[in-house]
Amino acid sequence: MPDLFAIAPPNPPSVDPELWLHHMFSSDAAIRGGVVRRKARDVERIVGWPRFRAELHRRGYRAVVNGGQVVVFCNAEPLRRLD
């Protein structure tokens, strides 16, 4: 039997991509230049990677993907990886 949860369902009709992006980037953490986190499958399903990346670029933000999560750094500061 195939794993029914492995494939994200189509874009839910009640979630508008532009409203989702507005909500994400108007959070207190984003406004203060902090970090916001979302599920990678939600980004793909609701907004799509090209639109999401364009919004990051427009705002000068950076993001990383790890373990099914997208972590967005809501500032233009450089990233340093700690190993």
Secondary structure, 3 states (H helix, E strand, C coil): CCCCCCCCCCCCCCCCHHHHHHHHHCCHHHHCCCEEEEEHHHHHHHHCHHHHHHHHHHHCCEEEEECCEEEEECCCCCCCCCC
